[in-house]
Amino acid sequence: MVIEPSLFFSFLFAELLVFSQILGHSSIKTTQIYAKITLKKLDKDFSVFNDNVKDAFF
């Protein structure tokens, strides 16, 4: 089973929007700075997530 990256990033973006609103940030970029979100980290995290899903089901 392979999770589509677009689905993963959609969930991630939705979570960032929630946290942004909770923290009262006027821009999602501010939340990303505080969450230390980078494309490299997202790629690494998605790879780990995908590997865990493969291990769980195969």
mmCIF file as Biopython writes it, N, C-alpha, C and O atoms, coordinates in Angstrom:
data_model
#
loop_
_atom_site.group_PDB
_atom_site.id
_atom_site.type_symbol
_atom_site.label_atom_id
_atom_site.label_alt_id
_atom_site.label_comp_id
_atom_site.label_asym_id
_atom_site.label_entity_id
_atom_site.label_seq_id
_atom_site.pdbx_PDB_ins_code
_atom_site.Cartn_x
_atom_site.Cartn_y
_atom_site.Cartn_z
_atom_site.occupancy
_atom_site.B_iso_or_equiv
_atom_site.auth_seq_id
_atom_site.auth_asym_id
_atom_site.pdbx_PDB_model_num
ATOM 1   N N  . MET A ? 1  ? 0.850  -1.180 0.000  1.0 0.0 1  A 1 
ATOM 2   C CA . MET A ? 1  ? 0.000  0.000  0.000  1.0 0.0 1  A 1 
ATOM 3   C C  . MET A ? 1  ? 0.891  1.237  0.000  1.0 0.0 1  A 1 
ATOM 4   O O  . MET A ? 1  ? 1.783  1.377  0.836  1.0 0.0 1  A 1 
ATOM 5   N N  . VAL A ? 2  ? 0.642  2.105  -0.925 1.0 0.0 2  A 1 
ATOM 6   C CA . VAL A ? 2  ? 1.403  3.346  -1.011 1.0 0.0 2  A 1 
ATOM 7   C C  . VAL A ? 2  ? 0.432  4.509  -0.842 1.0 0.0 2  A 1 
ATOM 8   O O  . VAL A ? 2  ? -0.598 4.584  -1.512 1.0 0.0 2  A 1 
ATOM 9   N N  . ILE A ? 3  ? 0.780  5.407  0.061  1.0 0.0 3  A 1 
ATOM 10  C CA . ILE A ? 3  ? -0.046 6.589  0.301  1.0 0.0 3  A 1 
ATOM 11  C C  . ILE A ? 3  ? 0.376  7.677  -0.678 1.0 0.0 3  A 1 
ATOM 12  O O  . ILE A ? 3  ? 1.564  7.966  -0.818 1.0 0.0 3  A 1 
ATOM 13  N N  . GLU A ? 4  ? -0.588 8.271  -1.347 1.0 0.0 4  A 1 
ATOM 14  C CA . GLU A ? 4  ? -0.299 9.348  -2.293 1.0 0.0 4  A 1 
ATOM 15  C C  . GLU A ? 4  ? 0.276  10.561 -1.560 1.0 0.0 4  A 1 
ATOM 16  O O  . GLU A ? 4  ? -0.287 10.998 -0.556 1.0 0.0 4  A 1 
ATOM 17  N N  . PRO A ? 5  ? 1.380  11.101 -2.045 1.0 0.0 5  A 1 
ATOM 18  C CA . PRO A ? 5  ? 1.954  12.292 -1.409 1.0 0.0 5  A 1 
ATOM 19  C C  . PRO A ? 5  ? 0.970  13.456 -1.341 1.0 0.0 5  A 1 
ATOM 20  O O  . PRO A ? 5  ? 0.960  14.194 -0.356 1.0 0.0 5  A 1 
ATOM 21  N N  . SER A ? 6  ? 0.150  13.629 -2.362 1.0 0.0 6  A 1 
ATOM 22  C CA . SER A ? 6  ? -0.796 14.744 -2.356 1.0 0.0 6  A 1 
ATOM 23  C C  . SER A ? 6  ? -1.799 14.615 -1.216 1.0 0.0 6  A 1 
ATOM 24  O O  . SER A ? 6  ? -2.193 15.620 -0.624 1.0 0.0 6  A 1 
ATOM 25  N N  . LEU A ? 7  ? -2.213 13.397 -0.905 1.0 0.0 7  A 1 
ATOM 26  C CA . LEU A ? 7  ? -3.134 13.175 0.211  1.0 0.0 7  A 1 
ATOM 27  C C  . LEU A ? 7  ? -2.456 13.483 1.532  1.0 0.0 7  A 1 
ATOM 28  O O  . LEU A ? 7  ? -3.036 14.132 2.403  1.0 0.0 7  A 1 
ATOM 29  N N  . PHE A ? 8  ? -1.217 13.011 1.676  1.0 0.0 8  A 1 
ATOM 30  C CA . PHE A ? 8  ? -0.451 13.276 2.891  1.0 0.0 8  A 1 
ATOM 31  C C  . PHE A ? 8  ? -0.289 14.781 3.112  1.0 0.0 8  A 1 
ATOM 32  O O  . PHE A ? 8  ? -0.511 15.277 4.217  1.0 0.0 8  A 1 
ATOM 33  N N  . PHE A ? 9  ? 0.099  15.502 2.059  1.0 0.0 9  A 1 
ATOM 34  C CA . PHE A ? 9  ? 0.321  16.938 2.194  1.0 0.0 9  A 1 
ATOM 35  C C  . PHE A ? 9  ? -0.988 17.694 2.407  1.0 0.0 9  A 1 
ATOM 36  O O  . PHE A ? 9  ? -0.995 18.747 3.045  1.0 0.0 9  A 1 
ATOM 37  N N  . SER A ? 10 ? -2.089 17.173 1.882  1.0 0.0 10 A 1 
ATOM 38  C CA . SER A ? 10 ? -3.390 17.799 2.141  1.0 0.0 10 A 1 
ATOM 39  C C  . SER A ? 10 ? -3.744 17.716 3.621  1.0 0.0 10 A 1 
ATOM 40  O O  . SER A ? 10 ? -4.220 18.686 4.211  1.0 0.0 10 A 1 
ATOM 41  N N  . PHE A ? 11 ? -3.505 16.538 4.219  1.0 0.0 11 A 1 
ATOM 42  C CA . PHE A ? 11 ? -3.750 16.392 5.654  1.0 0.0 11 A 1 
ATOM 43  C C  . PHE A ? 11 ? -2.823 17.291 6.464  1.0 0.0 11 A 1 
ATOM 44  O O  . PHE A ? 11 ? -3.245 17.925 7.431  1.0 0.0 11 A 1 
ATOM 45  N N  . LEU A ? 12 ? -1.560 17.339 6.062  1.0 0.0 12 A 1 
ATOM 46  C CA . LEU A ? 12 ? -0.592 18.176 6.758  1.0 0.0 12 A 1 
ATOM 47  C C  . LEU A ? 12 ? -0.985 19.644 6.688  1.0 0.0 12 A 1 
ATOM 48  O O  . LEU A ? 12 ? -0.929 20.354 7.692  1.0 0.0 12 A 1 
ATOM 49  N N  . PHE A ? 13 ? -1.380 20.095 5.518  1.0 0.0 13 A 1 
ATOM 50  C CA . PHE A ? 13 ? -1.777 21.490 5.352  1.0 0.0 13 A 1 
ATOM 51  C C  . PHE A ? 13 ? -3.009 21.798 6.197  1.0 0.0 13 A 1 
ATOM 52  O O  . PHE A ? 13 ? -3.097 22.864 6.807  1.0 0.0 13 A 1 
ATOM 53  N N  . ALA A ? 14 ? -3.955 20.871 6.233  1.0 0.0 14 A 1 
ATOM 54  C CA . ALA A ? 14 ? -5.154 21.068 7.046  1.0 0.0 14 A 1 
ATOM 55  C C  . ALA A ? 14 ? -4.784 21.204 8.522  1.0 0.0 14 A 1 
ATOM 56  O O  . ALA A ? 14 ? -5.338 22.046 9.228  1.0 0.0 14 A 1 
ATOM 57  N N  . GLU A ? 15 ? -3.844 20.372 8.991  1.0 0.0 15 A 1 
ATOM 58  C CA . GLU A ? 15 ? -3.388 20.463 10.382 1.0 0.0 15 A 1 
ATOM 59  C C  . GLU A ? 15 ? -2.706 21.803 10.641 1.0 0.0 15 A 1 
ATOM 60  O O  . GLU A ? 15 ? -2.919 22.415 11.688 1.0 0.0 15 A 1 
ATOM 61  N N  . LEU A ? 16 ? -1.889 22.259 9.695  1.0 0.0 16 A 1 
ATOM 62  C CA . LEU A ? 16 ? -1.222 23.549 9.856  1.0 0.0 16 A 1 
ATOM 63  C C  . LEU A ? 16 ? -2.234 24.686 9.938  1.0 0.0 16 A 1 
ATOM 64  O O  . LEU A ? 16 ? -2.060 25.629 10.710 1.0 0.0 16 A 1 
ATOM 65  N N  . LEU A ? 17 ? -3.286 24.590 9.142  1.0 0.0 17 A 1 
ATOM 66  C CA . LEU A ? 17 ? -4.323 25.629 9.189  1.0 0.0 17 A 1 
ATOM 67  C C  . LEU A ? 17 ? -4.988 25.677 10.565 1.0 0.0 17 A 1 
ATOM 68  O O  . LEU A ? 17 ? -5.241 26.754 11.104 1.0 0.0 17 A 1 
ATOM 69  N N  . VAL A ? 18 ? -5.265 24.509 11.120 1.0 0.0 18 A 1 
ATOM 70  C CA . VAL A ? 18 ? -5.879 24.443 12.453 1.0 0.0 18 A 1 
ATOM 71  C C  . VAL A ? 18 ? -4.950 25.061 13.489 1.0 0.0 18 A 1 
ATOM 72  O O  . VAL A ? 18 ? -5.375 25.891 14.292 1.0 0.0 18 A 1 
ATOM 73  N N  . PHE A ? 19 ? -3.672 24.655 13.473 1.0 0.0 19 A 1 
ATOM 74  C CA . PHE A ? 19 ? -2.718 25.205 14.435 1.0 0.0 19 A 1 
ATOM 75  C C  . PHE A ? 19 ? -2.527 26.704 14.239 1.0 0.0 19 A 1 
ATOM 76  O O  . PHE A ? 19 ? -2.373 27.449 15.207 1.0 0.0 19 A 1 
ATOM 77  N N  . SER A ? 20 ? -2.536 27.140 12.994 1.0 0.0 20 A 1 
ATOM 78  C CA . SER A ? 20 ? -2.391 28.565 12.704 1.0 0.0 20 A 1 
ATOM 79  C C  . SER A ? 20 ? -3.532 29.362 13.340 1.0 0.0 20 A 1 
ATOM 80  O O  . SER A ? 20 ? -3.315 30.421 13.927 1.0 0.0 20 A 1 
ATOM 81  N N  . GLN A ? 21 ? -4.736 28.838 13.212 1.0 0.0 21 A 1 
ATOM 82  C CA . GLN A ? 21 ? -5.899 29.516 13.791 1.0 0.0 21 A 1 
ATOM 83  C C  . GLN A ? 21 ? -5.849 29.484 15.314 1.0 0.0 21 A 1 
ATOM 84  O O  . GLN A ? 21 ? -6.148 30.486 15.964 1.0 0.0 21 A 1 
ATOM 85  N N  . ILE A ? 22 ? -5.479 28.359 15.880 1.0 0.0 22 A 1 
ATOM 86  C CA . ILE A ? 22 ? -5.390 28.240 17.339 1.0 0.0 22 A 1 
ATOM 87  C C  . ILE A ? 22 ? -4.370 29.231 17.895 1.0 0.0 22 A 1 
ATOM 88  O O  . ILE A ? 22 ? -4.606 29.874 18.918 1.0 0.0 22 A 1 
ATOM 89  N N  . LEU A ? 23 ? -3.225 29.346 17.200 1.0 0.0 23 A 1 
ATOM 90  C CA . LEU A ? 23 ? -2.164 30.237 17.663 1.0 0.0 23 A 1 
ATOM 91  C C  . LEU A ? 23 ? -2.422 31.705 17.318 1.0 0.0 23 A 1 
ATOM 92  O O  . LEU A ? 23 ? -1.713 32.593 17.791 1.0 0.0 23 A 1 
ATOM 93  N N  . GLY A ? 24 ? -3.428 31.950 16.502 1.0 0.0 24 A 1 
ATOM 94  C CA . GLY A ? 24 ? -3.776 33.319 16.150 1.0 0.0 24 A 1 
ATOM 95  C C  . GLY A ? 24 ? -2.861 33.947 15.112 1.0 0.0 24 A 1 
ATOM 96  O O  . GLY A ? 24 ? -2.764 35.171 15.026 1.0 0.0 24 A 1 
ATOM 97  N N  . HIS A ? 25 ? -2.193 33.117 14.326 1.0 0.0 25 A 1 
ATOM 98  C CA . HIS A ? 25 ? -1.322 33.645 13.286 1.0 0.0 25 A 1 
ATOM 99  C C  . HIS A ? 25 ? -2.152 34.155 12.110 1.0 0.0 25 A 1 
ATOM 100 O O  . HIS A ? 25 ? -3.138 33.533 11.716 1.0 0.0 25 A 1 
ATOM 101 N N  . SER A ? 26 ? -1.743 35.291 11.560 1.0 0.0 26 A 1 
ATOM 102 C CA . SER A ? 26 ? -2.461 35.831 10.407 1.0 0.0 26 A 1 
ATOM 103 C C  . SER A ? 26 ? -1.976 35.204 9.106  1.0 0.0 26 A 1 
ATOM 104 O O  . SER A ? 26 ? -2.616 35.366 8.067  1.0 0.0 26 A 1 
ATOM 105 N N  . SER A ? 27 ? -0.859 34.493 9.149  1.0 0.0 27 A 1 
ATOM 106 C CA . SER A ? 27 ? -0.302 33.867 7.959  1.0 0.0 27 A 1 
ATOM 107 C C  . SER A ? 27 ? 0.143  32.440 8.289  1.0 0.0 27 A 1 
ATOM 108 O O  . SER A ? 27 ? 0.713  32.181 9.349  1.0 0.0 27 A 1 
ATOM 109 N N  . ILE A ? 28 ? -0.127 31.529 7.367  1.0 0.0 28 A 1 
ATOM 110 C CA . ILE A ? 28 ? 0.309  30.136 7.543  1.0 0.0 28 A 1 
ATOM 111 C C  . ILE A ? 28 ? 1.829  30.062 7.558  1.0 0.0 28 A 1 
ATOM 112 O O  . ILE A ? 28 ? 2.399  29.152 8.159  1.0 0.0 28 A 1 
ATOM 113 N N  . LYS A ? 29 ? 2.494  31.018 6.898  1.0 0.0 29 A 1 
ATOM 114 C CA . LYS A ? 29 ? 3.963  31.023 6.867  1.0 0.0 29 A 1 
ATOM 115 C C  . LYS A ? 29 ? 4.540  31.196 8.269  1.0 0.0 29 A 1 
ATOM 116 O O  . LYS A ? 29 ? 5.578  30.616 8.587  1.0 0.0 29 A 1 
ATOM 117 N N  . THR A ? 30 ? 3.887  31.972 9.093  1.0 0.0 30 A 1 
ATOM 118 C CA . THR A ? 30 ? 4.336  32.147 10.474 1.0 0.0 30 A 1 
ATOM 119 C C  . THR A ? 30 ? 4.262  30.810 11.207 1.0 0.0 30 A 1 
ATOM 120 O O  . THR A ? 30 ? 5.180  30.448 11.943 1.0 0.0 30 A 1 
ATOM 121 N N  . THR A ? 31 ? 3.180  30.088 11.003 1.0 0.0 31 A 1 
ATOM 122 C CA . THR A ? 31 ? 3.018  28.777 11.647 1.0 0.0 31 A 1 
ATOM 123 C C  . THR A ? 31 ? 4.078  27.809 11.144 1.0 0.0 31 A 1 
ATOM 124 O O  . THR A ? 31 ? 4.610  27.017 11.921 1.0 0.0 31 A 1 
ATOM 125 N N  . GLN A ? 32 ? 4.388  27.864 9.857  1.0 0.0 32 A 1 
ATOM 126 C CA . GLN A ? 32 ? 5.403  26.985 9.287  1.0 0.0 32 A 1 
ATOM 127 C C  . GLN A ? 32 ? 6.771  27.272 9.899  1.0 0.0 32 A 1 
ATOM 128 O O  . GLN A ? 32 ? 7.551  26.351 10.141 1.0 0.0 32 A 1 
ATOM 129 N N  . ILE A ? 33 ? 7.060  28.536 10.146 1.0 0.0 33 A 1 
ATOM 130 C CA . ILE A ? 33 ? 8.338  28.894 10.768 1.0 0.0 33 A 1 
ATOM 131 C C  . ILE A ? 33 ? 8.420  28.282 12.162 1.0 0.0 33 A 1 
ATOM 132 O O  . ILE A ? 33 ? 9.420  27.662 12.524 1.0 0.0 33 A 1 
ATOM 133 N N  . TYR A ? 34 ? 7.356  28.464 12.935 1.0 0.0 34 A 1 
ATOM 134 C CA . TYR A ? 34 ? 7.360  27.920 14.288 1.0 0.0 34 A 1 
ATOM 135 C C  . TYR A ? 34 ? 7.371  26.397 14.286 1.0 0.0 34 A 1 
ATOM 136 O O  . TYR A ? 34 ? 7.954  25.777 15.176 1.0 0.0 34 A 1 
ATOM 137 N N  . ALA A ? 35 ? 6.736  25.798 13.301 1.0 0.0 35 A 1 
ATOM 138 C CA . ALA A ? 35 ? 6.700  24.330 13.216 1.0 0.0 35 A 1 
ATOM 139 C C  . ALA A ? 35 ? 7.953  23.781 12.541 1.0 0.0 35 A 1 
ATOM 140 O O  . ALA A ? 35 ? 8.154  22.568 12.483 1.0 0.0 35 A 1 
ATOM 141 N N  . LYS A ? 36 ? 8.786  24.673 12.035 1.0 0.0 36 A 1 
ATOM 142 C CA . LYS A ? 36 ? 10.027 24.300 11.348 1.0 0.0 36 A 1 
ATOM 143 C C  . LYS A ? 36 ? 9.770  23.337 10.195 1.0 0.0 36 A 1 
ATOM 144 O O  . LYS A ? 36 ? 10.438 22.313 10.049 1.0 0.0 36 A 1 
ATOM 145 N N  . ILE A ? 37 ? 8.793  23.693 9.393  1.0 0.0 37 A 1 
ATOM 146 C CA . ILE A ? 37 ? 8.439  22.883 8.243  1.0 0.0 37 A 1 
ATOM 147 C C  . ILE A ? 37 ? 9.303  23.285 7.054  1.0 0.0 37 A 1 
ATOM 148 O O  . ILE A ? 37 ? 9.328  24.451 6.659  1.0 0.0 37 A 1 
ATOM 149 N N  . THR A ? 38 ? 9.998  22.328 6.495  1.0 0.0 38 A 1 
ATOM 150 C CA . THR A ? 38 ? 10.774 22.537 5.286  1.0 0.0 38 A 1 
ATOM 151 C C  . THR A ? 38 ? 10.462 21.408 4.317  1.0 0.0 38 A 1 
ATOM 152 O O  . THR A ? 38 ? 10.017 20.336 4.725  1.0 0.0 38 A 1 
ATOM 153 N N  . LEU A ? 39 ? 10.693 21.647 3.055  1.0 0.0 39 A 1 
ATOM 154 C CA . LEU A ? 39 ? 10.428 20.606 2.069  1.0 0.0 39 A 1 
ATOM 155 C C  . LEU A ? 39 ? 11.280 19.377 2.319  1.0 0.0 39 A 1 
ATOM 156 O O  . LEU A ? 39 ? 10.816 18.251 2.140  1.0 0.0 39 A 1 
ATOM 157 N N  . LYS A ? 40 ? 12.518 19.583 2.730  1.0 0.0 40 A 1 
ATOM 158 C CA . LYS A ? 40 ? 13.396 18.447 2.998  1.0 0.0 40 A 1 
ATOM 159 C C  . LYS A ? 40 ? 12.858 17.610 4.157  1.0 0.0 40 A 1 
ATOM 160 O O  . LYS A ? 40 ? 12.846 16.381 4.089  1.0 0.0 40 A 1 
ATOM 161 N N  . LYS A ? 41 ? 12.412 18.284 5.226  1.0 0.0 41 A 1 
ATOM 162 C CA . LYS A ? 41 ? 11.860 17.570 6.373  1.0 0.0 41 A 1 
ATOM 163 C C  . LYS A ? 41 ? 10.563 16.865 5.987  1.0 0.0 41 A 1 
ATOM 164 O O  . LYS A ? 41 ? 10.339 15.722 6.385  1.0 0.0 41 A 1 
ATOM 165 N N  . LEU A ? 42 ? 9.718  17.527 5.222  1.0 0.0 42 A 1 
ATOM 166 C CA . LEU A ? 42 ? 8.473  16.898 4.788  1.0 0.0 42 A 1 
ATOM 167 C C  . LEU A ? 42 ? 8.751  15.649 3.964  1.0 0.0 42 A 1 
ATOM 168 O O  . LEU A ? 42 ? 8.086  14.626 4.128  1.0 0.0 42 A 1 
ATOM 169 N N  . ASP A ? 43 ? 9.732  15.739 3.083  1.0 0.0 43 A 1 
ATOM 170 C CA . ASP A ? 43 ? 10.085 14.596 2.256  1.0 0.0 43 A 1 
ATOM 171 C C  . ASP A ? 43 ? 10.579 13.442 3.128  1.0 0.0 43 A 1 
ATOM 172 O O  . ASP A ? 43 ? 10.190 12.291 2.926  1.0 0.0 43 A 1 
ATOM 173 N N  . LYS A ? 44 ? 11.433 13.755 4.091  1.0 0.0 44 A 1 
ATOM 174 C CA . LYS A ? 44 ? 11.955 12.728 4.991  1.0 0.0 44 A 1 
ATOM 175 C C  . LYS A ? 44 ? 10.823 12.107 5.819  1.0 0.0 44 A 1 
ATOM 176 O O  . LYS A ? 44 ? 10.731 10.886 5.947  1.0 0.0 44 A 1 
ATOM 177 N N  . ASP A ? 45 ? 9.968  12.964 6.376  1.0 0.0 45 A 1 
ATOM 178 C CA . ASP A ? 45 ? 8.861  12.472 7.202  1.0 0.0 45 A 1 
ATOM 179 C C  . ASP A ? 45 ? 7.909  11.604 6.389  1.0 0.0 45 A 1 
ATOM 180 O O  . ASP A ? 45 ? 7.428  10.579 6.873  1.0 0.0 45 A 1 
ATOM 181 N N  . PHE A ? 46 ? 7.637  12.016 5.145  1.0 0.0 46 A 1 
ATOM 182 C CA . PHE A ? 46 ? 6.737  11.232 4.311  1.0 0.0 46 A 1 
ATOM 183 C C  . PHE A ? 46 ? 7.355  9.875  3.998  1.0 0.0 46 A 1 
ATOM 184 O O  . PHE A ? 46 ? 6.651  8.864  3.977  1.0 0.0 46 A 1 
ATOM 185 N N  . SER A ? 47 ? 8.656  9.842  3.756  1.0 0.0 47 A 1 
ATOM 186 C CA . SER A ? 47 ? 9.338  8.572  3.481  1.0 0.0 47 A 1 
ATOM 187 C C  . SER A ? 47 ? 9.232  7.631  4.673  1.0 0.0 47 A 1 
ATOM 188 O O  . SER A ? 47 ? 8.961  6.442  4.507  1.0 0.0 47 A 1 
ATOM 189 N N  . VAL A ? 48 ? 9.444  8.157  5.867  1.0 0.0 48 A 1 
ATOM 190 C CA . VAL A ? 48 ? 9.335  7.347  7.080  1.0 0.0 48 A 1 
ATOM 191 C C  . VAL A ? 48 ? 7.896  6.842  7.244  1.0 0.0 48 A 1 
ATOM 192 O O  . VAL A ? 48 ? 7.672  5.671  7.551  1.0 0.0 48 A 1 
ATOM 193 N N  . PHE A ? 49 ? 6.940  7.726  7.040  1.0 0.0 49 A 1 
ATOM 194 C CA . PHE A ? 49 ? 5.526  7.368  7.145  1.0 0.0 49 A 1 
ATOM 195 C C  . PHE A ? 49 ? 5.182  6.259  6.153  1.0 0.0 49 A 1 
ATOM 196 O O  . PHE A ? 49 ? 4.543  5.268  6.508  1.0 0.0 49 A 1 
ATOM 197 N N  . ASN A ? 50 ? 5.612  6.439  4.914  1.0 0.0 50 A 1 
ATOM 198 C CA . ASN A ? 50 ? 5.318  5.461  3.879  1.0 0.0 50 A 1 
ATOM 199 C C  . ASN A ? 50 ? 5.969  4.115  4.200  1.0 0.0 50 A 1 
ATOM 200 O O  . ASN A ? 50 ? 5.357  3.067  3.994  1.0 0.0 50 A 1 
ATOM 201 N N  . ASP A ? 51 ? 7.197  4.138  4.700  1.0 0.0 51 A 1 
ATOM 202 C CA . ASP A ? 51 ? 7.876  2.901  5.096  1.0 0.0 51 A 1 
ATOM 203 C C  . ASP A ? 51 ? 7.121  2.196  6.222  1.0 0.0 51 A 1 
ATOM 204 O O  . ASP A ? 51 ? 6.984  0.972  6.213  1.0 0.0 51 A 1 
ATOM 205 N N  . ASN A ? 52 ? 6.636  2.968  7.182  1.0 0.0 52 A 1 
ATOM 206 C CA . ASN A ? 52 ? 5.882  2.384  8.302  1.0 0.0 52 A 1 
ATOM 207 C C  . ASN A ? 52 ? 4.582  1.747  7.822  1.0 0.0 52 A 1 
ATOM 208 O O  . ASN A ? 52 ? 4.179  0.691  8.310  1.0 0.0 52 A 1 
ATOM 209 N N  . VAL A ? 53 ? 3.942  2.388  6.876  1.0 0.0 53 A 1 
ATOM 210 C CA . VAL A ? 53 ? 2.693  1.834  6.326  1.0 0.0 53 A 1 
ATOM 211 C C  . VAL A ? 53 ? 3.006  0.525  5.606  1.0 0.0 53 A 1 
ATOM 212 O O  . VAL A ? 53 ? 2.275  -0.454 5.752  1.0 0.0 53 A 1 
ATOM 213 N N  . LYS A ? 54 ? 4.087  0.504  4.830  1.0 0.0 54 A 1 
ATOM 214 C CA . LYS A ? 54 ? 4.467  -0.726 4.123  1.0 0.0 54 A 1 
ATOM 215 C C  . LYS A ? 54 ? 4.752  -1.838 5.123  1.0 0.0 54 A 1 
ATOM 216 O O  . LYS A ? 54 ? 4.315  -2.973 4.932  1.0 0.0 54 A 1 
ATOM 217 N N  . ASP A ? 55 ? 5.492  -1.515 6.201  1.0 0.0 55 A 1 
ATOM 218 C CA . ASP A ? 55 ? 5.814  -2.529 7.210  1.0 0.0 55 A 1 
ATOM 219 C C  . ASP A ? 55 ? 4.562  -3.063 7.904  1.0 0.0 55 A 1 
ATOM 220 O O  . ASP A ? 55 ? 4.490  -4.241 8.254  1.0 0.0 55 A 1 
ATOM 221 N N  . ALA A ? 56 ? 3.594  -2.200 8.095  1.0 0.0 56 A 1 
ATOM 222 C CA . ALA A ? 56 ? 2.375  -2.600 8.805  1.0 0.0 56 A 1 
ATOM 223 C C  . ALA A ? 56 ? 1.489  -3.514 7.975  1.0 0.0 56 A 1 
ATOM 224 O O  . ALA A ? 56 ? 0.786  -4.362 8.524  1.0 0.0 56 A 1 
ATOM 225 N N  . PHE A ? 57 ? 1.516  -3.349 6.660  1.0 0.0 57 A 1 
ATOM 226 C CA . PHE A ? 57 ? 0.582  -4.084 5.818  1.0 0.0 57 A 1 
ATOM 227 C C  . PHE A ? 57 ? 1.215  -5.155 4.939  1.0 0.0 57 A 1 
ATOM 228 O O  . PHE A ? 57 ? 0.502  -5.969 4.353  1.0 0.0 57 A 1 
ATOM 229 N N  . PHE A ? 58 ? 2.531  -5.167 4.838  1.0 0.0 58 A 1 
ATOM 230 C CA . PHE A ? 58 ? 3.173  -6.137 3.939  1.0 0.0 58 A 1 
ATOM 231 C C  . PHE A ? 58 ? 4.215  -6.935 4.636  1.0 0.0 58 A 1 
ATOM 232 O O  . PHE A ? 58 ? 4.848  -7.794 4.022  1.0 0.0 58 A 1 
#
